[in-house]
Amino acid sequence: MVSANDAAPSVPDAPSATEVKRTLRLIEPLRKLINPKVYGIENVPMRGALLVGNHTVLGVLDLPLICAELWERGRIVRALGDHAQFKVPGWRDMLKSVGVVEGTRANCAELMLRGELILVFPGGGREVAKRKGEQYKLVWKNRMGFARMAIQYSYPIVPFASVGADDAVDIVVDADNPLLAPERLFVEKVLGSPDSWPIWRGIGPTPIPRPERQYYCFGEQMQTTSVRGRHNDDATVRQVRDSTKTAVEYGIQFLLEEREHDKNRSLIRRLLGPEHR
């Protein structure tokens, strides 16, 4: 999520073609297992747009799969990552290797000046730390940073939706449960994040996510040129944010309905291969 941190940017170049191919090879088994279904990819330009969508309870599962679908189609997207993730040794290096940058306002501005394709989850860590009953709910609070940046740099917004990962686990204990107070303290003090993780159950009693098929939908571009120069007008920024939020919610509903008619939703049907479908 874009924050108010305006420190001098230090944004590495996008991953090379070799790095992209290597990453795609590494996650190919997962992609075959999940077999994402994508709608509206033609709405995503090769460069110069801000992709804005919903995060799921398994943030580490949805992001690489979404990026892989874009990379495979020649769209080298740069995701903005939560600050806490960049405090974890090893993990931050892995993120950087696939083009993820820390989600500061300065870094976002640098990417926009370069005309890159950017992806952001306004809900950030809080949307990953979902409570019971929050499946596919947007938890954006009053965050408007992405809209402000898009207006300032006349960047078109492509709303996108993701469905599937929130059904891969069941929340057993909410992140704000008193039982998880030690975890919240650790996350806050060590990682500097107010958002800790819930306890979930996946396959049987284990935390291993169920292999639910994922669905992604990219909506039509929303232009910001008509409000150029009004990035300090909160009313204008809020309107752009709310319009984007509505478009993402529409995409989520569309995917939920499409999933109900998907004959290949089950793992067995997907593993059988297209010749058996």
C-alpha positions in Angstrom: 0.0 0.0 0.0 1.3 3.5 -0.8 2.1 5.4 2.3 3.1 8.9 3.2 6.8 7.9 3.3 8.4 10.3 0.8 12.0 9.2 1.3 14.3 9.2 -1.8 13.3 6.3 -3.9 15.6 3.3 -4.5 13.7 1.3 -7.1 15.5 -1.6 -8.8 14.9 -2.3 -12.5 12.1 -4.7 -13.5 13.1 -8.4 -13.5 14.8 -9.5 -16.7 13.3 -11.9 -19.2 15.6 -14.6 -17.7 14.5 -13.9 -14.2 10.8 -14.0 -15.2 11.3 -17.3 -17.0 13.0 -18.8 -14.0 10.3 -17.7 -11.7 7.6 -19.0 -14.0 9.4 -22.4 -14.0 9.5 -22.5 -10.2 5.8 -21.8 -9.7 4.6 -23.9 -12.7 3.6 -26.9 -10.5 1.5 -24.5 -8.3 -0.1 -22.9 -11.4 -1.0 -26.3 -12.8 -2.6 -27.3 -9.5 -4.6 -24.1 -9.1 -5.2 -23.5 -12.8 -6.3 -19.9 -12.6 -9.0 -18.7 -14.9 -8.5 -15.1 -16.2 -11.0 -12.7 -17.6 -10.4 -9.3 -19.2 -6.6 -9.5 -19.7 -7.1 -7.4 -22.8 -7.9 -4.5 -20.5 -4.4 -4.5 -19.1 -1.9 -2.4 -21.2 1.7 -3.5 -21.6 2.9 -0.4 -19.6 1.7 2.7 -17.8 -1.3 1.7 -15.7 -2.1 1.1 -12.0 -3.8 -2.3 -11.2 -5.9 -2.0 -8.1 -7.6 -5.0 -6.5 -8.5 -7.1 -3.5 -6.1 -9.0 -1.4 -7.0 -12.4 0.0 -6.4 -14.1 3.3 -3.5 -16.0 1.5 -1.7 -13.0 0.2 1.4 -15.0 -0.5 -0.6 -17.2 -2.7 -2.6 -14.8 -4.8 0.1 -12.3 -5.7 2.6 -14.7 -7.5 -0.2 -16.4 -9.4 -1.7 -13.1 -10.6 1.8 -11.8 -11.6 2.5 -15.1 -13.4 -0.6 -14.7 -15.5 0.5 -11.2 -16.5 4.1 -12.1 -17.0 3.2 -14.9 -19.3 1.4 -12.4 -21.5 4.3 -10.0 -21.7 3.1 -7.6 -19.0 5.9 -7.1 -16.5 4.0 -5.8 -13.5 5.7 -4.3 -10.4 3.8 -5.0 -7.2 3.9 -2.6 -4.2 4.6 -4.7 -1.1 3.7 -4.1 2.6 6.6 -2.5 4.6 6.6 -5.4 7.1 7.6 -7.9 4.4 10.7 -6.0 3.6 11.9 -6.5 7.2 12.1 -10.2 6.9 15.6 -11.4 5.8 15.6 -13.7 2.8 11.9 -13.0 2.1 12.6 -9.4 1.1 15.3 -10.5 -1.3 12.9 -13.0 -2.9 10.4 -10.2 -3.4 12.9 -7.9 -4.9 14.0 -10.6 -7.4 10.5 -10.7 -8.9 10.1 -7.0 -9.1 8.2 -6.2 -5.9 9.1 -2.8 -4.3 8.3 -1.4 -0.9 5.0 0.5 -1.1 6.1 4.0 -0.4 4.7 7.0 -2.1 8.2 7.9 -3.4 8.7 4.4 -4.9 5.3 4.5 -6.5 6.1 8.0 -8.0 9.4 6.7 -9.4 7.6 3.7 -11.1 5.0 6.1 -12.6 7.7 8.4 -13.9 9.2 5.4 -15.6 5.8 4.4 -17.1 5.8 1.0 -15.5 2.8 -1.3 -14.9 2.1 -1.3 -11.2 -0.1 -3.5 -8.9 -1.3 -2.4 -5.5 -3.7 -3.9 -2.9 -5.1 -0.9 -1.0 -6.2 -3.2 1.8 -2.6 -4.2 2.6 -1.9 -6.4 5.6 -5.3 -5.8 7.1 -7.1 -7.3 4.1 -4.8 -10.4 4.4 -5.6 -10.7 8.1 -9.3 -11.3 7.5 -11.7 -12.0 10.3 -14.4 -14.7 10.2 -17.1 -13.7 7.7 -14.9 -11.2 5.8 -14.4 -13.4 2.7 -14.0 -11.2 -0.4 -14.7 -8.1 1.7 -12.6 -5.0 0.9 -11.0 -3.5 4.0 -9.6 -0.3 2.6 -10.6 1.9 5.6 -9.9 5.5 4.6 -6.8 4.8 2.4 -6.7 6.9 -0.6 -3.0 6.9 -1.5 -3.3 5.0 -4.8 -6.0 7.3 -6.1 -4.0 10.4 -5.1 -0.9 9.1 -7.0 -2.9 8.1 -10.0 -4.4 11.6 -10.2 -1.1 13.3 -9.7 0.6 11.4 -12.5 -2.4 11.0 -14.7 -2.2 7.2 -14.5 -5.1 5.1 -15.7 -6.5 2.7 -13.1 -7.3 -0.9 -14.0 -9.6 -2.4 -11.3 -9.1 -6.2 -10.8 -10.7 -8.8 -8.7 -9.5 -12.2 -7.3 -11.7 -15.0 -6.1 -10.7 -18.5 -4.8 -8.0 -18.1 -2.2 -10.4 -17.0 0.5 -12.1 -20.3 0.2 -8.9 -22.3 0.5 -8.8 -22.0 4.3 -11.3 -21.5 7.2 -10.5 -18.9 9.8 -10.4 -20.6 13.2 -9.1 -17.8 15.4 -9.4 -14.1 14.4 -6.2 -12.0 14.4 -7.6 -9.7 17.0 -8.5 -12.6 19.4 -6.9 -12.1 22.9 -5.3 -15.5 22.5 -3.1 -14.1 19.8 -1.8 -11.1 21.8 1.8 -12.4 21.9 1.8 -12.7 18.1 0.4 -9.2 17.6 3.0 -7.8 20.0 5.8 -9.6 18.0 4.5 -8.4 14.6 4.1 -4.8 15.9 7.5 -4.6 17.6 9.6 -6.6 15.2 8.0 -6.0 11.8 6.4 -2.6 12.6 3.0 -3.7 11.4 -0.4 -3.4 13.2 -1.7 -6.4 11.2 -1.0 -9.9 12.5 -2.3 -13.2 11.0 -5.3 -15.3 12.0 -5.1 -19.0 12.7 -6.6 -21.0 9.8 -7.4 -24.5 8.9 -7.0 -25.8 5.3 -6.8 -29.5 4.3 -8.3 -31.4 7.2 -6.8 -30.1 10.5 -3.7 -28.8 8.8 -2.9 -25.2 7.8 -2.1 -26.3 4.2 -4.5 -24.4 1.9 -7.0 -26.4 -0.1 -6.3 -26.3 -3.8 -9.2 -24.1 -4.7 -9.2 -22.8 -8.3 -8.5 -19.1 -8.5 -10.3 -16.6 -10.8 -9.1 -13.2 -11.8 -10.9 -10.4 -13.6 -9.4 -7.2 -15.0 -11.9 -4.4 -15.6 -12.0 -1.6 -18.1 -9.5 1.2 -17.6 -10.5 4.2 -15.6 -8.9 7.4 -16.8 -7.7 10.1 -14.4 -6.7 12.8 -17.0 -10.0 14.7 -16.4 -9.0 15.4 -12.8 -5.3 16.1 -13.5 -3.8 18.5 -10.9 -6.5 17.8 -8.3 -4.5 15.3 -6.3 -4.7 17.5 -3.2 -8.5 17.8 -3.3 -9.7 15.1 -1.0 -13.2 15.1 -2.4 -11.8 14.3 -5.9 -9.4 11.7 -4.6 -12.2 10.0 -2.6 -14.4 9.9 -5.6 -11.7 8.1 -7.6 -11.1 5.8 -4.7 -14.7 5.0 -4.3 -15.3 4.4 -8.0 -12.4 2.0 -8.1 -13.7 0.2 -5.0 -17.1 -0.2 -6.6 -15.5 -1.6 -9.8 -13.4 -4.1 -7.7 -16.6 -5.2 -5.8 -18.4 -5.7 -9.1 -15.5 -7.8 -10.4 -15.6 -10.0 -7.2 -19.4 -10.6 -7.6 -18.9 -11.4 -11.3 -16.3 -14.0 -10.5 -18.3 -15.6 -7.7 -21.2 -16.0 -10.2 -18.9 -17.3 -12.9 -17.4 -19.8 -10.6 -20.8 -21.3 -9.8 -21.0 -22.3 -13.5 -17.4 -23.5 -13.9 -17.5 -27.3 -14.7 -13.8 -27.5 -14.1 -13.8 -26.0 -10.6 -13.0 -29.2 -8.9 -9.4 -30.4 -8.5 -10.2 -33.8 -10.1 -11.6 -32.2 -13.3 -8.6 -29.9 -13.5 -6.0 -32.6 -13.1 -7.7 -34.8 -15.7 -6.6 -32.4 -18.3 -8.4 -30.6 -21.2 -8.9 -33.9 -23.1 -11.3 -35.1 -20.3 -13.1 -31.8 -19.9 
